[in-house]
Structure formats: C-alpha cells, structure tokens
Amino acid sequence: MTDKDEDRELAMVAARAAEIKAGLDAAYSMQELRRPLSTRCVHALIAATTAATGAKLTALSARVEQLEAGGVRYAGTWQRAMPYQKGTVVTSGGSMWVALRDTSEREKPGGAPDAWQLAAKAARPVVRAKAAGGNDDV
C-alpha cells in the first residue's frame, strides 16, 4: 500500500468517523439511552476511535521523520555571543551539551540547567607517575 493509498484510506475513515460522531451526538431520549448498544453502534465507536488514533499516528510519523532527517546538529565549541536552537550539540569545558530549548546569548552550558543537558562528561586528565628506576612505562 502506498502513502497515497494510506492517506486516502485514512481520509475515508476520518470522514466516516465524523459522520458517526454526528449521529452519536444527536439528542436521544432516556428510553433510547437505556437500550443496549447494537453491534453496529459498537463497530461505529471502534471505527471512530481507530480513525482518531490513525490521524494521530500519521501526525507523529511525520514529526519523527522530520526529526530524523535533521540528524545531530553539532555547532562546535560553545560561543557566548551565539544563540542556539533546541537540539543543538556543543562542547564546553571538554564536555558535550545538548540544548533543551532555544537559548539566548550568554546562557552557558552548566550554568543554565533548564537550557542545557550534559550528554558526555569531560574526562579527568591522566596523571602518570614515574616508575622507580627512570622507566616511564606504568
């Protein structure tokens, strides 16, 4: 099934769901409300729920596709005079940071916890002790 076929089918289901909802929203008497639901009515409710879920999934799929197309935006070393967009990755103090929201100038990673999240902590420098006897291998 192609994307066009899926879109067409989803549109048909959504139209049918709207039609069913309009029928369900009509005024009912107390006697009608006390009657058990018919199989057709249950199927209509399931169709309406399926259509709504399908529409939400289509929107979410489009959003995921858009996000995945962007990939990781590495902007290099953090610059205090630059604003950054949500999702941008920078390095600062040897650590890697991800912008949680659009940031303004001077919002430094580590200094604005609502703006930046630590993704990879800087490693401590390795201090090598000299072995006895002048051998540098430890």
Backbone as ProteinMPNN parsed JSONL, in Angstrom:
{"seq_chain_A": "MTDKDEDRELAMVAARAAEIKAGLDAAYSMQELRRPLSTRCVHALIAATTAATGAKLTALSARVEQLEAGGVRYAGTWQRAMPYQKGTVVTSGGSMWVALRDTSEREKPGGAPDAWQLAAKAARPVVRAKAAGGNDDV", "coords_chain_A": {"N_chain_A": [[0.852, -1.171, 0.0], [0.644, 2.173, -0.906], [1.807, 5.468, 0.155], [-0.051, 7.363, -0.682], [-2.354, 5.815, -1.006], [-2.731, 5.019, 1.65], [-3.172, 7.525, 2.813], [-5.524, 8.241, 1.526], [-7.245, 6.218, 2.406], [-7.186, 6.736, 5.154], [-8.367, 9.261, 5.155], [-10.943, 8.576, 4.297], [-11.777, 6.967, 6.431], [-11.653, 8.849, 8.485], [-13.627, 10.644, 7.614], [-15.869, 8.99, 7.757], [-15.861, 8.486, 10.486], [-16.409, 11.057, 11.458], [-18.988, 11.337, 10.5], [-20.268, 9.313, 11.949], [-19.846, 10.245, 14.546], [-21.378, 12.588, 14.46], [-23.909, 11.462, 14.277], [-23.997, 10.129, 16.727], [-23.943, 12.247, 18.46], [-26.451, 13.269, 18.318], [-29.637, 14.134, 19.754], [-30.907, 11.992, 22.223], [-33.551, 10.04, 23.611], [-34.396, 9.186, 27.026], [-35.259, 6.571, 27.134], [-34.104, 5.499, 24.815], [-31.435, 5.741, 25.493], [-31.189, 3.864, 27.511], [-31.307, 1.444, 26.281], [-29.489, -1.464, 25.195], [-26.315, -1.28, 23.495], [-26.122, -1.57, 19.965], [-24.6, -3.957, 17.728], [-23.732, -2.69, 15.456], [-23.464, -0.061, 16.34], [-21.41, -0.35, 18.213], [-19.364, -1.133, 16.482], [-19.193, 1.229, 15.055], [-18.257, 2.994, 17.007], [-15.762, 1.856, 17.487], [-14.608, 2.228, 14.964], [-14.527, 5.034, 14.875], [-12.744, 5.588, 16.96], [-10.483, 4.26, 16.008], [-9.983, 5.755, 13.689], [-9.354, 8.261, 14.774], [-7.069, 7.605, 16.232], [-5.452, 6.737, 14.128], [-5.108, 9.141, 12.706], [-3.636, 10.621, 14.571], [-1.336, 9.016, 14.732], [-0.356, 9.276, 12.138], [0.339, 11.987, 12.109], [2.311, 11.963, 14.119], [4.18, 10.233, 12.945], [5.022, 11.759, 10.781], [6.262, 13.821, 12.159], [8.354, 12.462, 13.494], [9.812, 11.586, 11.277], [10.641, 14.065, 10.274], [12.249, 14.961, 12.396], [14.227, 12.96, 12.424], [15.382, 13.383, 9.957], [16.843, 15.653, 10.333], [19.04, 14.996, 11.903], [21.976, 15.02, 14.057], [22.891, 18.153, 15.222], [25.779, 19.465, 15.364], [27.445, 22.11, 16.753], [29.995, 22.846, 17.34], [32.45, 24.336, 19.52], [31.072, 25.924, 22.366], [29.924, 29.241, 22.085], [29.798, 32.32, 23.624], [28.518, 34.536, 22.524], [26.583, 33.641, 20.841], [23.291, 32.545, 19.995], [21.532, 29.424, 20.484], [19.749, 26.751, 18.897], [17.076, 24.584, 19.965], [18.072, 21.267, 20.591], [20.581, 21.48, 19.488], [24.011, 20.531, 19.583], [26.839, 21.119, 21.56], [30.263, 21.673, 22.608], [31.736, 22.286, 25.753], [34.082, 23.225, 28.066], [35.284, 20.774, 27.711], [33.247, 18.94, 27.893], [30.251, 17.483, 26.466], [27.274, 19.026, 25.443], [23.69, 19.342, 25.174], [21.23, 21.394, 23.78], [18.276, 22.097, 25.442], [16.225, 23.739, 24.895], [15.519, 26.644, 22.826], [18.202, 28.821, 23.097], [19.499, 31.877, 24.498], [22.03, 34.403, 23.946], [24.946, 34.078, 25.974], [23.916, 32.125, 27.735], [25.269, 29.795, 29.367], [26.389, 26.426, 28.987], [25.871, 24.23, 31.661], [25.553, 26.317, 33.381], [22.983, 27.108, 33.059], [20.58, 25.24, 33.864], [18.011, 24.652, 32.891], [18.275, 25.056, 30.244], [20.362, 23.573, 29.109], [21.583, 20.209, 28.737], [23.757, 17.852, 30.078], [25.565, 15.73, 28.051], [27.846, 14.194, 27.649], [30.35, 13.751, 29.908], [33.354, 15.522, 30.631], [36.507, 13.947, 30.569], [38.754, 13.207, 33.242], [42.042, 14.474, 33.341], [44.761, 12.269, 32.699], [47.135, 11.387, 35.042], [50.332, 10.5, 35.069], [52.506, 8.603, 36.961], [55.965, 8.521, 37.523], [57.868, 5.602, 37.227], [59.953, 3.802, 39.531], [63.433, 3.877, 38.962], [63.588, 5.213, 36.631], [62.032, 4.382, 34.478], [59.493, 5.145, 32.258], [57.186, 3.813, 31.702], [54.116, 2.807, 32.952]], "CA_chain_A": [[0.0, 0.0, 0.0], [1.465, 3.376, -0.998], [1.44, 6.544, 1.07], [-1.281, 7.993, -1.178], [-3.452, 4.906, -0.666], [-2.93, 5.113, 3.089], [-3.785, 8.829, 3.084], [-6.898, 8.188, 1.026], [-7.99, 5.358, 3.324], [-7.307, 7.467, 6.403], [-9.356, 10.323, 4.939], [-12.258, 7.94, 4.266], [-12.097, 6.546, 7.793], [-11.911, 10.061, 9.26], [-14.936, 11.159, 7.191], [-16.879, 8.086, 8.319], [-15.87, 8.716, 11.932], [-17.116, 12.325, 11.674], [-20.406, 11.043, 10.257], [-20.736, 8.522, 13.092], [-19.872, 11.132, 15.709], [-22.544, 13.466, 14.321], [-25.072, 10.654, 14.619], [-23.971, 9.834, 18.16], [-24.179, 13.483, 19.191], [-27.864, 13.652, 18.207], [-30.374, 14.014, 21.023], [-31.546, 10.7, 22.465], [-34.476, 10.001, 24.744], [-33.924, 8.338, 28.119], [-35.548, 5.188, 26.759], [-33.078, 5.083, 23.844], [-30.154, 5.633, 26.188], [-31.198, 2.679, 28.37], [-31.207, 0.237, 25.451], [-28.104, -1.903, 24.965], [-25.742, -0.851, 22.226], [-26.172, -2.547, 18.883], [-23.299, -4.322, 17.171], [-23.381, -1.638, 14.504], [-23.027, 1.092, 17.119], [-20.093, -0.697, 18.758], [-18.428, -1.045, 15.36], [-19.04, 2.648, 14.738], [-17.382, 3.565, 18.028], [-14.412, 1.347, 17.231], [-14.13, 2.903, 13.764], [-14.206, 6.419, 15.223], [-11.519, 5.561, 17.764], [-9.4, 3.862, 15.099], [-9.699, 6.891, 12.815], [-8.67, 9.293, 15.565], [-5.731, 7.091, 16.52], [-4.718, 6.759, 12.863], [-4.736, 10.527, 12.4], [-2.553, 10.984, 15.491], [-0.134, 8.276, 14.339], [0.152, 9.881, 10.909], [0.999, 13.234, 12.5], [3.532, 11.611, 14.84], [5.13, 9.666, 11.979], [5.593, 12.88, 10.031], [7.172, 14.542, 13.056], [9.545, 11.626, 13.693], [10.556, 11.651, 10.023], [11.256, 15.39, 10.218], [13.32, 14.993, 13.388], [15.308, 12.076, 11.996], [16.034, 13.959, 8.775], [17.76, 16.701, 10.777], [20.247, 14.426, 12.481], [22.586, 15.75, 15.157], [23.458, 19.435, 14.781], [26.93, 19.811, 16.199], [27.802, 23.502, 16.473], [31.363, 23.106, 17.763], [32.65, 24.838, 20.874], [30.076, 26.925, 22.755], [30.329, 30.642, 21.95], [28.885, 33.095, 24.474], [27.801, 35.562, 21.763], [25.67, 32.997, 19.887], [22.128, 31.801, 20.49], [21.493, 28.067, 19.944], [18.413, 26.184, 18.768], [16.81, 23.339, 20.691], [18.634, 20.086, 19.949], [21.959, 21.716, 19.055], [25.032, 19.93, 20.442], [28.072, 21.904, 21.636], [31.195, 21.258, 23.647], [32.128, 23.366, 26.653], [34.89, 22.679, 29.156], [35.596, 19.38, 27.413], [32.035, 18.122, 27.957], [29.298, 17.674, 25.376], [25.989, 19.502, 25.954], [22.587, 19.417, 24.218], [20.288, 22.461, 24.124], [16.932, 21.594, 25.723], [15.308, 24.737, 24.323], [16.264, 27.699, 22.16], [18.917, 29.579, 24.119], [19.956, 33.204, 24.112], [23.459, 34.599, 24.161], [25.478, 34.01, 27.336], [23.38, 31.018, 28.548], [26.372, 28.831, 29.295], [26.133, 25.045, 29.412], [26.256, 24.016, 33.047], [25.114, 27.463, 34.171], [21.544, 27.264, 32.835], [20.114, 23.847, 33.846], [16.787, 24.485, 32.101], [18.616, 25.251, 28.837], [21.362, 22.619, 28.631], [21.709, 18.91, 29.398], [25.06, 17.228, 29.89], [25.457, 14.487, 27.289], [29.067, 13.421, 27.909], [31.189, 14.494, 30.846], [34.777, 15.57, 30.299], [37.337, 13.006, 31.314], [39.829, 13.822, 34.019], [43.341, 14.204, 32.702], [45.501, 11.152, 33.276], [48.413, 11.774, 35.631], [51.189, 9.309, 35.09], [53.625, 8.67, 37.909], [57.184, 7.895, 37.006], [58.249, 4.389, 37.945], [61.3, 3.823, 40.084], [64.439, 3.408, 38.034], [63.597, 6.021, 35.416], [61.194, 3.827, 33.435], [58.264, 5.95, 32.148], [56.018, 2.946, 31.493], [53.41, 2.464, 34.181]], "C_chain_A": [[0.901, 1.239, 0.0], [0.989, 4.427, -0.001], [0.144, 7.215, 0.643], [-2.497, 7.133, -0.848], [-3.776, 4.986, 0.826], [-3.606, 6.433, 3.455], [-5.243, 8.842, 2.656], [-7.775, 7.364, 1.979], [-8.212, 6.058, 4.661], [-8.344, 8.578, 6.286], [-10.769, 9.747, 4.918], [-12.697, 7.537, 5.673], [-12.425, 7.766, 8.651], [-13.272, 10.65, 8.905], [-16.056, 10.301, 7.784], [-16.995, 8.285, 9.831], [-16.62, 10.007, 12.259], [-18.62, 12.128, 11.495], [-21.003, 10.288, 11.446], [-20.855, 9.403, 14.335], [-21.079, 12.059, 15.642], [-23.816, 12.713, 14.689], [-25.145, 10.365, 16.104], [-24.26, 11.072, 19.002], [-25.64, 13.935, 19.135], [-28.557, 13.416, 19.546], [-31.073, 12.654, 21.105], [-32.493, 10.824, 23.647], [-33.887, 9.1, 25.816], [-34.143, 6.862, 27.796], [-34.495, 4.669, 25.774], [-31.724, 4.891, 24.526], [-30.071, 4.386, 27.067], [-31.071, 1.384, 27.578], [-29.745, -0.175, 25.298], [-27.619, -1.436, 23.589], [-25.848, -1.968, 21.184], [-24.749, -2.853, 18.425], [-22.817, -3.238, 16.222], [-22.848, -0.404, 15.239], [-21.634, 0.847, 17.707], [-19.043, -0.612, 17.662], [-18.164, 0.405, 14.988], [-18.101, 3.323, 15.74], [-15.937, 3.129, 17.821], [-13.813, 2.042, 16.011], [-13.729, 4.345, 14.065], [-12.905, 6.494, 16.014], [-10.313, 5.216, 16.894], [-9.005, 5.027, 14.2], [-8.931, 7.979, 13.564], [-7.239, 8.868, 15.872], [-4.868, 7.115, 15.259], [-4.254, 8.156, 12.492], [-3.58, 10.981, 13.292], [-1.253, 10.292, 15.107], [0.48, 8.854, 13.072], [0.903, 11.167, 11.234], [2.316, 12.949, 13.219], [4.599, 11.038, 13.907], [5.799, 10.769, 11.177], [6.592, 13.654, 10.888], [8.462, 13.759, 13.288], [10.427, 11.675, 12.441], [11.302, 12.981, 9.905], [12.429, 15.477, 11.193], [14.509, 14.139, 12.959], [16.056, 12.628, 10.793], [17.07, 14.999, 9.186], [19.068, 16.16, 11.317], [20.74, 15.249, 13.659], [23.202, 17.026, 14.59], [24.576, 19.817, 15.735], [27.398, 21.2, 15.803], [29.216, 23.84, 16.943], [31.435, 23.543, 19.209], [31.645, 25.946, 21.161], [30.677, 28.318, 22.677], [29.335, 31.498, 22.732], [28.06, 34.117, 23.696], [26.786, 34.962, 20.786], [24.466, 32.388, 20.586], [22.14, 30.413, 19.839], [20.051, 27.574, 19.911], [18.312, 24.899, 19.583], [17.376, 22.163, 19.896], [20.06, 20.25, 19.475], [22.93, 21.131, 20.078], [26.283, 20.798, 20.384], [29.004, 21.247, 22.641], [31.571, 22.494, 24.45], [32.875, 22.739, 27.81], [35.219, 21.209, 28.957], [34.401, 18.45, 27.463], [31.129, 18.42, 26.77], [27.935, 17.995, 25.979], [24.97, 19.574, 24.831], [21.626, 20.506, 24.697], [18.888, 21.872, 24.288], [15.846, 22.515, 25.173], [16.152, 25.728, 23.544], [16.911, 28.552, 23.248], [19.27, 30.958, 23.586], [21.456, 33.289, 24.367], [23.77, 34.529, 25.65], [24.84, 32.957, 28.239], [24.361, 29.865, 28.422], [25.928, 27.437, 29.715], [26.683, 24.83, 30.821], [25.8, 25.149, 33.949], [23.624, 27.725, 34.046], [20.927, 25.874, 32.724], [18.824, 23.618, 33.056], [17.07, 24.597, 30.611], [19.53, 24.159, 28.277], [21.326, 21.325, 29.432], [23.073, 18.323, 29.059], [24.873, 15.894, 29.169], [26.67, 13.586, 27.523], [29.991, 14.277, 28.755], [32.645, 14.429, 30.42], [35.542, 14.578, 31.17], [38.379, 13.775, 32.117], [41.141, 13.523, 33.315], [44.072, 13.084, 33.447], [46.838, 11.672, 33.791], [49.237, 10.509, 35.759], [52.343, 9.527, 36.065], [54.822, 7.964, 37.297], [57.542, 6.71, 37.877], [59.656, 4.534, 38.469], [62.27, 3.285, 39.053], [64.396, 4.145, 36.714], [62.735, 5.482, 34.28], [59.859, 4.588, 33.408], [57.021, 5.098, 31.95], [55.39, 2.592, 32.819], [52.321, 1.49, 33.861]], "O_chain_A": [[1.818, 1.339, 0.816], [-0.077, 4.3, 0.602], [-0.669, 7.595, 1.485], [-3.544, 7.65, -0.459], [-4.943, 5.017, 1.217], [-4.501, 6.465, 4.3], [-6.096, 9.394, 3.351], [-8.893, 7.758, 2.312], [-9.299, 5.982, 5.234], [-9.114, 8.809, 7.217], [-11.694, 10.354, 5.458], [-13.85, 7.741, 6.055], [-13.361, 7.731, 9.45], [-13.998, 11.107, 9.788], [-17.066, 10.825, 8.254], [-18.094, 8.256, 10.386], [-17.381, 10.053, 13.226], [-19.423, 12.683, 12.245], [-22.11, 10.591, 11.891], [-21.832, 9.32, 15.078], [-21.736, 12.292, 16.657], [-24.702, 13.267, 15.34], [-26.231, 10.356, 16.684], [-24.761, 10.964, 20.121], [-26.024, 14.879, 19.826], [-28.115, 12.604, 20.359], [-31.745, 12.23, 20.165], [-32.265, 11.613, 24.564], [-32.97, 8.328, 25.538], [-33.322, 6.011, 28.138], [-34.047, 3.529, 25.888], [-30.963, 3.989, 24.176], [-28.972, 3.903, 27.336], [-30.76, 0.338, 28.148], [-28.86, 0.68, 25.274], [-28.403, -1.231, 22.663], [-25.685, -3.149, 21.494], [-23.818, -2.098, 18.704], [-21.631, -2.91, 16.192], [-21.884, 0.219, 14.794], [-20.785, 1.738, 17.697], [-17.954, -0.081, 17.882], [-17.039, 0.767, 14.645], [-17.252, 4.128, 15.358], [-15.008, 3.924, 17.961], [-12.638, 2.407, 16.022], [-12.709, 4.824, 13.569], [-12.068, 7.361, 15.766], [-9.248, 5.817, 17.034], [-7.818, 5.26, 13.973], [-7.971, 8.544, 13.04], [-6.312, 9.672, 15.783], [-3.691, 7.47, 15.315], [-3.133, 8.336, 12.018], [-2.655, 11.646, 12.825], [-0.187, 10.905, 15.149], [1.703, 8.915, 12.946], [1.983, 11.409, 10.694], [3.321, 13.612, 12.962], [5.785, 11.327, 14.064], [7.003, 10.719, 10.924], [7.637, 14.088, 10.402], [9.548, 14.34, 13.278], [11.648, 11.792, 12.543], [12.459, 13.014, 9.486], [13.484, 16.009, 10.849], [15.661, 14.547, 13.112], [17.247, 12.363, 10.632], [18.058, 15.209, 8.482], [20.104, 16.813, 11.194], [20.007, 16.08, 14.195], [23.94, 16.987, 13.606], [24.339, 20.418, 16.783], [27.714, 21.44, 14.638], [29.596, 25.011, 16.942], [30.593, 23.172, 20.026], [31.393, 26.802, 20.313], [31.793, 28.553, 23.14], [28.13, 31.394, 22.503], [26.998, 34.526, 24.166], [26.191, 35.689, 19.991], [24.603, 31.784, 21.649], [22.7, 30.247, 18.756], [19.239, 27.921, 20.768], [19.307, 24.226, 19.852], [17.186, 22.073, 18.683], [20.698, 19.269, 19.094], [22.704, 21.221, 21.284], [26.738, 21.171, 19.302], [28.597, 20.385, 23.42], [31.705, 23.593, 23.912], [32.367, 21.828, 28.464], [35.411, 20.477, 29.928], [34.524, 17.278, 27.109], [31.229, 19.478, 26.149], [27.488, 17.326, 26.911], [25.32, 19.832, 23.68], [21.253, 20.541, 25.87], [18.375, 21.223, 23.376], [14.695, 22.111, 25.011], [17.381, 25.663, 23.593], [16.25, 28.956, 24.204], [19.332, 31.176, 22.376], [22.064, 32.375, 24.925], [22.936, 34.886, 26.483], [25.188, 32.892, 29.418], [24.287, 29.064, 27.49], [25.181, 27.281, 30.68], [27.815, 25.205, 31.125], [25.674, 24.962, 35.159], [23.058, 28.479, 34.836], [20.76, 25.366, 31.615], [18.572, 22.502, 32.6], [16.209, 24.273, 29.793], [19.469, 23.858, 27.085], [21.075, 21.33, 30.637], [23.485, 18.302, 27.899], [24.115, 15.036, 29.622], [26.539, 12.364, 27.587], [30.366, 15.384, 28.368], [33.111, 13.408, 29.913], [35.247, 14.406, 32.353], [38.824, 14.851, 31.718], [41.324, 12.441, 32.757], [43.999, 12.983, 34.672], [47.582, 12.323, 33.058], [48.871, 9.574, 36.471], [53.061, 10.524, 35.986], [54.686, 6.935, 36.636], [57.525, 6.796, 39.105], [60.459, 5.293, 37.925], [61.953, 2.331, 38.342], [65.085, 3.761, 35.769], [62.712, 6.081, 33.205], [59.172, 4.664, 34.426], [55.907, 5.615, 32.024], [56.079, 2.118, 33.723], [51.593, 1.062, 34.757]]}, "name": "protein", "num_of_chains": 1, "seq": "MTDKDEDRELAMVAARAAEIKAGLDAAYSMQELRRPLSTRCVHALIAATTAATGAKLTALSARVEQLEAGGVRYAGTWQRAMPYQKGTVVTSGGSMWVALRDTSEREKPGGAPDAWQLAAKAARPVVRAKAAGGNDDV"}
